[in-house]
Amino acid sequence: MKKLVAVITLLLMTGCAAIKTTEMLLTEVVADYCEAPEAGRAIIQARVHAVLEPNTIKVVCAADQQ
């Protein structure tokens, strides 16, 4: 949850440094998400959807596409 708050905060910032930091943070967050078991992912998805409503983010893990 702390990572999600950090991502949202960084997305609201401007400048190249913030964009690069956001890219690195998103990479870490998505990697953690994709390593989580299905039950964990469902919990994460529910929380992210609640925080971002009415907007959404979709993450498709490479391992799930096989």
CHARMM internal coordinates of N, CA and C (Angstrom, degrees):
IC EDIT
DIST 1 N 1 CA 1.4338
DIST 1 CA 1 C 1.5260
ANGL 1 N 1 CA 1 C 111.00
DIST 1 C 2 N 1.3290
ANGL 1 CA 1 C 2 N 116.55
DIHE 1 N 1 CA 1 C 2 N -38.58
DIST 2 N 2 CA 1.4608
ANGL 1 C 2 N 2 CA 120.16
DIHE 1 CA 1 C 2 N 2 CA 179.24
DIST 2 CA 2 C 1.5262
ANGL 2 N 2 CA 2 C 110.38
DIHE 1 C 2 N 2 CA 2 C -62.66
DIST 2 C 3 N 1.3427
ANGL 2 CA 2 C 3 N 116.28
DIHE 2 N 2 CA 2 C 3 N -36.99
DIST 3 N 3 CA 1.4584
ANGL 2 C 3 N 3 CA 120.03
DIHE 2 CA 2 C 3 N 3 CA 178.96
DIST 3 CA 3 C 1.5216
ANGL 3 N 3 CA 3 C 110.36
DIHE 2 C 3 N 3 CA 3 C -65.24
DIST 3 C 4 N 1.3110
ANGL 3 CA 3 C 4 N 117.22
DIHE 3 N 3 CA 3 C 4 N -40.91
DIST 4 N 4 CA 1.4622
ANGL 3 C 4 N 4 CA 121.03
DIHE 3 CA 3 C 4 N 4 CA -179.99
DIST 4 CA 4 C 1.5188
ANGL 4 N 4 CA 4 C 110.66
DIHE 3 C 4 N 4 CA 4 C -62.48
DIST 4 C 5 N 1.3112
ANGL 4 CA 4 C 5 N 117.37
DIHE 4 N 4 CA 4 C 5 N -43.61
DIST 5 N 5 CA 1.4609
ANGL 4 C 5 N 5 CA 121.20
DIHE 4 CA 4 C 5 N 5 CA 178.45
DIST 5 CA 5 C 1.5249
ANGL 5 N 5 CA 5 C 109.45
DIHE 4 C 5 N 5 CA 5 C -62.90
DIST 5 C 6 N 1.3162
ANGL 5 CA 5 C 6 N 117.11
DIHE 5 N 5 CA 5 C 6 N -40.90
DIST 6 N 6 CA 1.4658
ANGL 5 C 6 N 6 CA 120.66
DIHE 5 CA 5 C 6 N 6 CA 178.84
DIST 6 CA 6 C 1.5207
ANGL 6 N 6 CA 6 C 110.83
DIHE 5 C 6 N 6 CA 6 C -63.82
DIST 6 C 7 N 1.3216
ANGL 6 CA 6 C 7 N 117.44
DIHE 6 N 6 CA 6 C 7 N -40.83
DIST 7 N 7 CA 1.4635
ANGL 6 C 7 N 7 CA 121.31
DIHE 6 CA 6 C 7 N 7 CA 178.98
DIST 7 CA 7 C 1.5193
ANGL 7 N 7 CA 7 C 110.55
DIHE 6 C 7 N 7 CA 7 C -62.05
DIST 7 C 8 N 1.3047
ANGL 7 CA 7 C 8 N 116.43
DIHE 7 N 7 CA 7 C 8 N -47.95
DIST 8 N 8 CA 1.4653
ANGL 7 C 8 N 8 CA 120.34
DIHE 7 CA 7 C 8 N 8 CA -179.41
DIST 8 CA 8 C 1.5214
ANGL 8 N 8 CA 8 C 110.45
DIHE 7 C 8 N 8 CA 8 C -61.64
DIST 8 C 9 N 1.3150
ANGL 8 CA 8 C 9 N 117.11
DIHE 8 N 8 CA 8 C 9 N -42.13
DIST 9 N 9 CA 1.4590
ANGL 8 C 9 N 9 CA 121.03
DIHE 8 CA 8 C 9 N 9 CA 178.62
DIST 9 CA 9 C 1.5185
ANGL 9 N 9 CA 9 C 110.58
DIHE 8 C 9 N 9 CA 9 C -61.77
DIST 9 C 10 N 1.3113
ANGL 9 CA 9 C 10 N 117.06
DIHE 9 N 9 CA 9 C 10 N -44.51
DIST 10 N 10 CA 1.4548
ANGL 9 C 10 N 10 CA 120.75
DIHE 9 CA 9 C 10 N 10 CA -178.90
DIST 10 CA 10 C 1.5227
ANGL 10 N 10 CA 10 C 112.02
DIHE 9 C 10 N 10 CA 10 C -67.68
DIST 10 C 11 N 1.3205
ANGL 10 CA 10 C 11 N 116.93
DIHE 10 N 10 CA 10 C 11 N -34.47
DIST 11 N 11 CA 1.4601
ANGL 10 C 11 N 11 CA 119.55
DIHE 10 CA 10 C 11 N 11 CA 178.35
DIST 11 CA 11 C 1.5158
ANGL 11 N 11 CA 11 C 111.58
DIHE 10 C 11 N 11 CA 11 C -64.59
DIST 11 C 12 N 1.3102
ANGL 11 CA 11 C 12 N 117.04
DIHE 11 N 11 CA 11 C 12 N -27.79
DIST 12 N 12 CA 1.4558
ANGL 11 C 12 N 12 CA 121.11
DIHE 11 CA 11 C 12 N 12 CA 179.78
DIST 12 CA 12 C 1.5292
ANGL 12 N 12 CA 12 C 112.71
DIHE 11 C 12 N 12 CA 12 C -80.33
DIST 12 C 13 N 1.3053
ANGL 12 CA 12 C 13 N 116.20
DIHE 12 N 12 CA 12 C 13 N -13.96
DIST 13 N 13 CA 1.4574
ANGL 12 C 13 N 13 CA 120.71
DIHE 12 CA 12 C 13 N 13 CA 179.61
DIST 13 CA 13 C 1.5308
ANGL 13 N 13 CA 13 C 108.99
DIHE 12 C 13 N 13 CA 13 C -83.18
DIST 13 C 14 N 1.3209
ANGL 13 CA 13 C 14 N 116.54
DIHE 13 N 13 CA 13 C 14 N 161.42
DIST 14 N 14 CA 1.4599
ANGL 13 C 14 N 14 CA 120.26
DIHE 13 CA 13 C 14 N 14 CA 178.03
DIST 14 CA 14 C 1.5085
ANGL 14 N 14 CA 14 C 109.94
DIHE 13 C 14 N 14 CA 14 C -117.41
DIST 14 C 15 N 1.3440
ANGL 14 CA 14 C 15 N 115.05
DIHE 14 N 14 CA 14 C 15 N 165.57
DIST 15 N 15 CA 1.4536
ANGL 14 C 15 N 15 CA 120.60
DIHE 14 CA 14 C 15 N 15 CA 176.90
DIST 15 CA 15 C 1.5073
ANGL 15 N 15 CA 15 C 112.39
DIHE 14 C 15 N 15 CA 15 C 105.92
DIST 15 C 16 N 1.3364
ANGL 15 CA 15 C 16 N 114.96
DIHE 15 N 15 CA 15 C 16 N 156.01
DIST 16 N 16 CA 1.4685
ANGL 15 C 16 N 16 CA 121.60
DIHE 15 CA 15 C 16 N 16 CA -177.11
DIST 16 CA 16 C 1.5214
ANGL 16 N 16 CA 16 C 112.44
DIHE 15 C 16 N 16 CA 16 C -63.31
DIST 16 C 17 N 1.3213
ANGL 16 CA 16 C 17 N 117.18
DIHE 16 N 16 CA 16 C 17 N -38.81
DIST 17 N 17 CA 1.4605
ANGL 16 C 17 N 17 CA 120.12
DIHE 16 CA 16 C 17 N 17 CA -179.32
DIST 17 CA 17 C 1.5213
ANGL 17 N 17 CA 17 C 110.79
DIHE 16 C 17 N 17 CA 17 C -62.56
DIST 17 C 18 N 1.3049
ANGL 17 CA 17 C 18 N 116.60
DIHE 17 N 17 CA 17 C 18 N -41.33
DIST 18 N 18 CA 1.4678
ANGL 17 C 18 N 18 CA 120.08
DIHE 17 CA 17 C 18 N 18 CA 179.47
DIST 18 CA 18 C 1.5217
ANGL 18 N 18 CA 18 C 110.71
DIHE 17 C 18 N 18 CA 18 C -66.41
DIST 18 C 19 N 1.3227
ANGL 18 CA 18 C 19 N 117.17
DIHE 18 N 18 CA 18 C 19 N -38.33
DIST 19 N 19 CA 1.4643
ANGL 18 C 19 N 19 CA 120.61
DIHE 18 CA 18 C 19 N 19 CA 179.31
DIST 19 CA 19 C 1.5231
ANGL 19 N 19 CA 19 C 109.95
DIHE 18 C 19 N 19 CA 19 C -65.03
DIST 19 C 20 N 1.3156
ANGL 19 CA 19 C 20 N 117.59
DIHE 19 N 19 CA 19 C 20 N -44.36
DIST 20 N 20 CA 1.4665
ANGL 19 C 20 N 20 CA 121.00
DIHE 19 CA 19 C 20 N 20 CA -179.75
DIST 20 CA 20 C 1.5261
ANGL 20 N 20 CA 20 C 110.17
DIHE 19 C 20 N 20 CA 20 C -64.76
DIST 20 C 21 N 1.3225
ANGL 20 CA 20 C 21 N 117.47
DIHE 20 N 20 CA 20 C 21 N -42.36
DIST 21 N 21 CA 1.4601
ANGL 20 C 21 N 21 CA 121.35
DIHE 20 CA 20 C 21 N 21 CA 178.14
DIST 21 CA 21 C 1.5201
ANGL 21 N 21 CA 21 C 110.30
DIHE 20 C 21 N 21 CA 21 C -63.79
DIST 21 C 22 N 1.3180
ANGL 21 CA 21 C 22 N 116.53
DIHE 21 N 21 CA 21 C 22 N -40.33
DIST 22 N 22 CA 1.4609
ANGL 21 C 22 N 22 CA 121.11
DIHE 21 CA 21 C 22 N 22 CA 178.75
DIST 22 CA 22 C 1.5238
ANGL 22 N 22 CA 22 C 110.35
DIHE 21 C 22 N 22 CA 22 C -63.40
DIST 22 C 23 N 1.3233
ANGL 22 CA 22 C 23 N 117.65
DIHE 22 N 22 CA 22 C 23 N -42.19
DIST 23 N 23 CA 1.4659
ANGL 22 C 23 N 23 CA 121.06
DIHE 22 CA 22 C 23 N 23 CA 178.05
DIST 23 CA 23 C 1.5273
ANGL 23 N 23 CA 23 C 110.80
DIHE 22 C 23 N 23 CA 23 C -59.05
DIST 23 C 24 N 1.3219
ANGL 23 CA 23 C 24 N 116.25
DIHE 23 N 23 CA 23 C 24 N -45.41
DIST 24 N 24 CA 1.4605
ANGL 23 C 24 N 24 CA 120.39
DIHE 23 CA 23 C 24 N 24 CA -179.19
DIST 24 CA 24 C 1.5233
ANGL 24 N 24 CA 24 C 110.68
DIHE 23 C 24 N 24 CA 24 C -64.95
DIST 24 C 25 N 1.3142
ANGL 24 CA 24 C 25 N 117.17
DIHE 24 N 24 CA 24 C 25 N -42.17
DIST 25 N 25 CA 1.4578
ANGL 24 C 25 N 25 CA 121.64
DIHE 24 CA 24 C 25 N 25 CA -179.44
DIST 25 CA 25 C 1.5216
ANGL 25 N 25 CA 25 C 110.95
DIHE 24 C 25 N 25 CA 25 C -66.83
DIST 25 C 26 N 1.3355
ANGL 25 CA 25 C 26 N 117.01
DIHE 25 N 25 CA 25 C 26 N -43.53
DIST 26 N 26 CA 1.4609
ANGL 25 C 26 N 26 CA 120.57
DIHE 25 CA 25 C 26 N 26 CA 178.28
DIST 26 CA 26 C 1.5223
ANGL 26 N 26 CA 26 C 111.15
DIHE 25 C 26 N 26 CA 26 C -62.15
DIST 26 C 27 N 1.3176
ANGL 26 CA 26 C 27 N 116.65
DIHE 26 N 26 CA 26 C 27 N -39.93
DIST 27 N 27 CA 1.4562
ANGL 26 C 27 N 27 CA 120.35
DIHE 26 CA 26 C 27 N 27 CA 177.89
DIST 27 CA 27 C 1.5219
ANGL 27 N 27 CA 27 C 110.67
DIHE 26 C 27 N 27 CA 27 C -58.86
DIST 27 C 28 N 1.3186
ANGL 27 CA 27 C 28 N 116.71
DIHE 27 N 27 CA 27 C 28 N -43.63
DIST 28 N 28 CA 1.4641
ANGL 27 C 28 N 28 CA 121.43
DIHE 27 CA 27 C 28 N 28 CA 179.67
DIST 28 CA 28 C 1.5261
ANGL 28 N 28 CA 28 C 111.44
DIHE 27 C 28 N 28 CA 28 C -67.38
DIST 28 C 29 N 1.3233
ANGL 28 CA 28 C 29 N 116.63
DIHE 28 N 28 CA 28 C 29 N -43.68
DIST 29 N 29 CA 1.4598
ANGL 28 C 29 N 29 CA 120.67
DIHE 28 CA 28 C 29 N 29 CA -178.41
DIST 29 CA 29 C 1.5318
ANGL 29 N 29 CA 29 C 110.43
DIHE 28 C 29 N 29 CA 29 C -64.38
DIST 29 C 30 N 1.3268
ANGL 29 CA 29 C 30 N 117.41
DIHE 29 N 29 CA 29 C 30 N -44.77
DIST 30 N 30 CA 1.4669
ANGL 29 C 30 N 30 CA 120.64
DIHE 29 CA 29 C 30 N 30 CA -179.63
DIST 30 CA 30 C 1.5280
ANGL 30 N 30 CA 30 C 110.43
DIHE 29 C 30 N 30 CA 30 C -66.16
DIST 30 C 31 N 1.3111
ANGL 30 CA 30 C 31 N 118.27
DIHE 30 N 30 CA 30 C 31 N -39.09
DIST 31 N 31 CA 1.4663
ANGL 30 C 31 N 31 CA 120.92
DIHE 30 CA 30 C 31 N 31 CA 177.47
DIST 31 CA 31 C 1.5313
ANGL 31 N 31 CA 31 C 110.33
DIHE 30 C 31 N 31 CA 31 C -61.42
DIST 31 C 32 N 1.3259
ANGL 31 CA 31 C 32 N 117.02
DIHE 31 N 31 CA 31 C 32 N -44.52
DIST 32 N 32 CA 1.4683
ANGL 31 C 32 N 32 CA 120.70
DIHE 31 CA 31 C 32 N 32 CA 177.70
DIST 32 CA 32 C 1.5236
ANGL 32 N 32 CA 32 C 110.99
DIHE 31 C 32 N 32 CA 32 C -61.94
DIST 32 C 33 N 1.3310
ANGL 32 CA 32 C 33 N 116.06
DIHE 32 N 32 CA 32 C 33 N -42.75
DIST 33 N 33 CA 1.4697
ANGL 32 C 33 N 33 CA 120.96
DIHE 32 CA 32 C 33 N 33 CA 179.09
DIST 33 CA 33 C 1.5244
ANGL 33 N 33 CA 33 C 110.71
DIHE 32 C 33 N 33 CA 33 C -60.89
DIST 33 C 34 N 1.3295
ANGL 33 CA 33 C 34 N 117.17
DIHE 33 N 33 CA 33 C 34 N -46.61
DIST 34 N 34 CA 1.4653
ANGL 33 C 34 N 34 CA 120.96
DIHE 33 CA 33 C 34 N 34 CA -176.54
DIST 34 CA 34 C 1.5314
ANGL 34 N 34 CA 34 C 112.49
DIHE 33 C 34 N 34 CA 34 C -69.07
DIST 34 C 35 N 1.3171
ANGL 34 CA 34 C 35 N 117.67
DIHE 34 N 34 CA 34 C 35 N -23.07
DIST 35 N 35 CA 1.4620
ANGL 34 C 35 N 35 CA 121.38
DIHE 34 CA 34 C 35 N 35 CA 177.02
DIST 35 CA 35 C 1.5295
ANGL 35 N 35 CA 35 C 111.94
DIHE 34 C 35 N 35 CA 35 C -83.32
DIST 35 C 36 N 1.3173
ANGL 35 CA 35 C 36 N 117.84
DIHE 35 N 35 CA 35 C 36 N -14.95
DIST 36 N 36 CA 1.4679
ANGL 35 C 36 N 36 CA 121.70
DIHE 35 CA 35 C 36 N 36 CA -177.96
DIST 36 CA 36 C 1.5302
ANGL 36 N 36 CA 36 C 110.53
DIHE 35 C 36 N 36 CA 36 C -72.82
DIST 36 C 37 N 1.3296
ANGL 36 CA 36 C 37 N 117.31
DIHE 36 N 36 CA 36 C 37 N 149.00
DIST 37 N 37 CA 1.4710
ANGL 36 C 37 N 37 CA 120.16
DIHE 36 CA 36 C 37 N 37 CA 174.60
DIST 37 CA 37 C 1.5268
ANGL 37 N 37 CA 37 C 110.20
DIHE 36 C 37 N 37 CA 37 C -68.12
DIST 37 C 38 N 1.3152
ANGL 37 CA 37 C 38 N 116.35
DIHE 37 N 37 CA 37 C 38 N 163.85
DIST 38 N 38 CA 1.4672
ANGL 37 C 38 N 38 CA 121.64
DIHE 37 CA 37 C 38 N 38 CA -176.87
DIST 38 CA 38 C 1.5328
ANGL 38 N 38 CA 38 C 112.51
DIHE 37 C 38 N 38 CA 38 C -53.27
DIST 38 C 39 N 1.3232
ANGL 38 CA 38 C 39 N 117.48
DIHE 38 N 38 CA 38 C 39 N -42.82
DIST 39 N 39 CA 1.4674
ANGL 38 C 39 N 39 CA 120.16
DIHE 38 CA 38 C 39 N 39 CA -179.62
DIST 39 CA 39 C 1.5288
ANGL 39 N 39 CA 39 C 110.58
DIHE 38 C 39 N 39 CA 39 C -62.06
DIST 39 C 40 N 1.3131
ANGL 39 CA 39 C 40 N 116.09
DIHE 39 N 39 CA 39 C 40 N -41.10
DIST 40 N 40 CA 1.4616
ANGL 39 C 40 N 40 CA 120.60
DIHE 39 CA 39 C 40 N 40 CA 178.38
DIST 40 CA 40 C 1.5178
ANGL 40 N 40 CA 40 C 111.68
DIHE 39 C 40 N 40 CA 40 C -65.73
DIST 40 C 41 N 1.3199
ANGL 40 CA 40 C 41 N 116.44
DIHE 40 N 40 CA 40 C 41 N -39.42
DIST 41 N 41 CA 1.4601
ANGL 40 C 41 N 41 CA 120.81
DIHE 40 CA 40 C 41 N 41 CA 178.69
DIST 41 CA 41 C 1.5259
ANGL 41 N 41 CA 41 C 111.00
DIHE 40 C 41 N 41 CA 41 C -63.34
DIST 41 C 42 N 1.3176
ANGL 41 CA 41 C 42 N 116.27
DIHE 41 N 41 CA 41 C 42 N -40.22
DIST 42 N 42 CA 1.4707
ANGL 41 C 42 N 42 CA 119.98
DIHE 41 CA 41 C 42 N 42 CA -179.99
DIST 42 CA 42 C 1.5225
ANGL 42 N 42 CA 42 C 110.78
DIHE 41 C 42 N 42 CA 42 C -61.80
DIST 42 C 43 N 1.3123
ANGL 42 CA 42 C 43 N 116.79
DIHE 42 N 42 CA 42 C 43 N -40.12
DIST 43 N 43 CA 1.4672
ANGL 42 C 43 N 43 CA 121.13
DIHE 42 CA 42 C 43 N 43 CA 178.28
DIST 43 CA 43 C 1.5233
ANGL 43 N 43 CA 43 C 110.30
DIHE 42 C 43 N 43 CA 43 C -66.09
DIST 43 C 44 N 1.3281
ANGL 43 CA 43 C 44 N 116.34
DIHE 43 N 43 CA 43 C 44 N -44.74
DIST 44 N 44 CA 1.4646
ANGL 43 C 44 N 44 CA 120.96
DIHE 43 CA 43 C 44 N 44 CA 179.16
DIST 44 CA 44 C 1.5241
ANGL 44 N 44 CA 44 C 110.29
DIHE 43 C 44 N 44 CA 44 C -62.23
DIST 44 C 45 N 1.3303
ANGL 44 CA 44 C 45 N 117.20
DIHE 44 N 44 CA 44 C 45 N -44.80
DIST 45 N 45 CA 1.4678
ANGL 44 C 45 N 45 CA 121.44
DIHE 44 CA 44 C 45 N 45 CA 179.92
DIST 45 CA 45 C 1.5187
ANGL 45 N 45 CA 45 C 111.27
DIHE 44 C 45 N 45 CA 45 C -59.86
DIST 45 C 46 N 1.3111
ANGL 45 CA 45 C 46 N 117.07
DIHE 45 N 45 CA 45 C 46 N -44.73
DIST 46 N 46 CA 1.4590
ANGL 45 C 46 N 46 CA 120.91
DIHE 45 CA 45 C 46 N 46 CA -179.44
DIST 46 CA 46 C 1.5232
ANGL 46 N 46 CA 46 C 111.20
DIHE 45 C 46 N 46 CA 46 C -61.29
DIST 46 C 47 N 1.3095
ANGL 46 CA 46 C 47 N 116.39
DIHE 46 N 46 CA 46 C 47 N -43.06
DIST 47 N 47 CA 1.4723
ANGL 46 C 47 N 47 CA 120.47
DIHE 46 CA 46 C 47 N 47 CA -179.13
DIST 47 CA 47 C 1.5279
ANGL 47 N 47 CA 47 C 110.98
DIHE 46 C 47 N 47 CA 47 C -67.90
DIST 47 C 48 N 1.3290
ANGL 47 CA 47 C 48 N 117.50
DIHE 47 N 47 CA 47 C 48 N -43.68
DIST 48 N 48 CA 1.4588
ANGL 47 C 48 N 48 CA 121.21
DIHE 47 CA 47 C 48 N 48 CA 179.75
DIST 48 CA 48 C 1.5269
ANGL 48 N 48 CA 48 C 110.31
DIHE 47 C 48 N 48 CA 48 C -62.84
DIST 48 C 49 N 1.3266
ANGL 48 CA 48 C 49 N 117.43
DIHE 48 N 48 CA 48 C 49 N -43.83
DIST 49 N 49 CA 1.4605
ANGL 48 C 49 N 49 CA 120.64
DIHE 48 CA 48 C 49 N 49 CA 178.92
DIST 49 CA 49 C 1.5291
ANGL 49 N 49 CA 49 C 110.97
DIHE 48 C 49 N 49 CA 49 C -62.02
DIST 49 C 50 N 1.3192
ANGL 49 CA 49 C 50 N 117.23
DIHE 49 N 49 CA 49 C 50 N -39.21
DIST 50 N 50 CA 1.4660
ANGL 49 C 50 N 50 CA 120.84
DIHE 49 CA 49 C 50 N 50 CA 179.00
DIST 50 CA 50 C 1.5276
ANGL 50 N 50 CA 50 C 111.27
DIHE 49 C 50 N 50 CA 50 C -65.49
DIST 50 C 51 N 1.3175
ANGL 50 CA 50 C 51 N 116.49
DIHE 50 N 50 CA 50 C 51 N -39.85
DIST 51 N 51 CA 1.4636
ANGL 50 C 51 N 51 CA 120.85
DIHE 50 CA 50 C 51 N 51 CA -178.13
DIST 51 CA 51 C 1.5294
ANGL 51 N 51 CA 51 C 111.40
DIHE 50 C 51 N 51 CA 51 C -71.73
DIST 51 C 52 N 1.3171
ANGL 51 CA 51 C 52 N 117.20
DIHE 51 N 51 CA 51 C 52 N -37.95
DIST 52 N 52 CA 1.4643
ANGL 51 C 52 N 52 CA 120.86
DIHE 51 CA 51 C 52 N 52 CA -173.41
DIST 52 CA 52 C 1.5269
ANGL 52 N 52 CA 52 C 114.60
DIHE 51 C 52 N 52 CA 52 C -94.07
DIST 52 C 53 N 1.3256
ANGL 52 CA 52 C 53 N 117.58
DIHE 52 N 52 CA 52 C 53 N -5.43
DIST 53 N 53 CA 1.4534
ANGL 52 C 53 N 53 CA 121.18
DIHE 52 CA 52 C 53 N 53 CA -176.29
DIST 53 CA 53 C 1.5176
ANGL 53 N 53 CA 53 C 111.17
DIHE 52 C 53 N 53 CA 53 C -52.48
DIST 53 C 54 N 1.2959
ANGL 53 CA 53 C 54 N 120.87
DIHE 53 N 53 CA 53 C 54 N 131.45
DIST 54 N 54 CA 1.4603
ANGL 53 C 54 N 54 CA 129.91
DIHE 53 CA 53 C 54 N 54 CA 15.69
DIST 54 CA 54 C 1.5287
ANGL 54 N 54 CA 54 C 113.37
DIHE 53 C 54 N 54 CA 54 C -92.06
DIST 54 C 55 N 1.3188
ANGL 54 CA 54 C 55 N 118.28
DIHE 54 N 54 CA 54 C 55 N 4.93
DIST 55 N 55 CA 1.4603
ANGL 54 C 55 N 55 CA 122.03
DIHE 54 CA 54 C 55 N 55 CA 179.28
DIST 55 CA 55 C 1.5260
ANGL 55 N 55 CA 55 C 110.05
DIHE 54 C 55 N 55 CA 55 C -87.78
DIST 55 C 56 N 1.3203
ANGL 55 CA 55 C 56 N 116.45
DIHE 55 N 55 CA 55 C 56 N 164.68
DIST 56 N 56 CA 1.4607
ANGL 55 C 56 N 56 CA 120.45
DIHE 55 CA 55 C 56 N 56 CA 177.70
DIST 56 CA 56 C 1.5200
ANGL 56 N 56 CA 56 C 110.54
DIHE 55 C 56 N 56 CA 56 C -141.04
DIST 56 C 57 N 1.3241
ANGL 56 CA 56 C 57 N 114.73
DIHE 56 N 56 CA 56 C 57 N 161.03
DIST 57 N 57 CA 1.4526
ANGL 56 C 57 N 57 CA 123.46
DIHE 56 CA 56 C 57 N 57 CA 173.26
DIST 57 CA 57 C 1.5092
ANGL 57 N 57 CA 57 C 106.52
DIHE 56 C 57 N 57 CA 57 C -130.24
DIST 57 C 58 N 1.3266
ANGL 57 CA 57 C 58 N 116.65
DIHE 57 N 57 CA 57 C 58 N 136.29
DIST 58 N 58 CA 1.4565
ANGL 57 C 58 N 58 CA 120.81
DIHE 57 CA 57 C 58 N 58 CA 178.17
DIST 58 CA 58 C 1.5184
ANGL 58 N 58 CA 58 C 108.62
DIHE 57 C 58 N 58 CA 58 C -116.17
DIST 58 C 59 N 1.3351
ANGL 58 CA 58 C 59 N 116.41
DIHE 58 N 58 CA 58 C 59 N 128.44
DIST 59 N 59 CA 1.4562
ANGL 58 C 59 N 59 CA 122.10
DIHE 58 CA 58 C 59 N 59 CA 177.45
DIST 59 CA 59 C 1.5263
ANGL 59 N 59 CA 59 C 107.04
DIHE 58 C 59 N 59 CA 59 C -117.09
DIST 59 C 60 N 1.3254
ANGL 59 CA 59 C 60 N 116.36
DIHE 59 N 59 CA 59 C 60 N 126.24
DIST 60 N 60 CA 1.4486
ANGL 59 C 60 N 60 CA 121.88
DIHE 59 CA 59 C 60 N 60 CA 177.02
DIST 60 CA 60 C 1.5209
ANGL 60 N 60 CA 60 C 107.15
DIHE 59 C 60 N 60 CA 60 C -114.76
DIST 60 C 61 N 1.3208
ANGL 60 CA 60 C 61 N 116.68
DIHE 60 N 60 CA 60 C 61 N 116.99
DIST 61 N 61 CA 1.4556
ANGL 60 C 61 N 61 CA 121.77
DIHE 60 CA 60 C 61 N 61 CA -178.04
DIST 61 CA 61 C 1.5279
ANGL 61 N 61 CA 61 C 109.83
DIHE 60 C 61 N 61 CA 61 C -82.22
DIST 61 C 62 N 1.3229
ANGL 61 CA 61 C 62 N 116.28
DIHE 61 N 61 CA 61 C 62 N 138.65
DIST 62 N 62 CA 1.4657
ANGL 61 C 62 N 62 CA 122.05
DIHE 61 CA 61 C 62 N 62 CA -177.53
DIST 62 CA 62 C 1.5321
ANGL 62 N 62 CA 62 C 111.37
DIHE 61 C 62 N 62 CA 62 C -57.10
DIST 62 C 63 N 1.3127
ANGL 62 CA 62 C 63 N 117.70
DIHE 62 N 62 CA 62 C 63 N -40.12
DIST 63 N 63 CA 1.4699
ANGL 62 C 63 N 63 CA 121.45
DIHE 62 CA 62 C 63 N 63 CA -178.07
DIST 63 CA 63 C 1.5223
ANGL 63 N 63 CA 63 C 111.48
DIHE 62 C 63 N 63 CA 63 C -65.15
DIST 63 C 64 N 1.3126
ANGL 63 CA 63 C 64 N 118.43
DIHE 63 N 63 CA 63 C 64 N -26.66
DIST 64 N 64 CA 1.4671
ANGL 63 C 64 N 64 CA 122.42
DIHE 63 CA 63 C 64 N 64 CA -178.83
DIST 64 CA 64 C 1.5231
ANGL 64 N 64 CA 64 C 112.13
DIHE 63 C 64 N 64 CA 64 C -77.62
DIST 64 C 65 N 1.3121
ANGL 64 CA 64 C 65 N 118.19
DIHE 64 N 64 CA 64 C 65 N -17.07
DIST 65 N 65 CA 1.4513
ANGL 64 C 65 N 65 CA 122.46
DIHE 64 CA 64 C 65 N 65 CA -177.28
DIST 65 CA 65 C 1.5253
ANGL 65 N 65 CA 65 C 113.24
DIHE 64 C 65 N 65 CA 65 C -84.84
DIST 65 C 66 N 1.3116
ANGL 65 CA 65 C 66 N 117.26
DIHE 65 N 65 CA 65 C 66 N -8.72
DIST 66 N 66 CA 1.4702
ANGL 65 C 66 N 66 CA 121.64
DIHE 65 CA 65 C 66 N 66 CA -176.38
DIST 66 CA 66 C 1.4927
ANGL 66 N 66 CA 66 C 111.20
DIHE 65 C 66 N 66 CA 66 C -82.86
END
COOR INIT
IC SEED 1 N 1 CA 1 C
IC BUILD
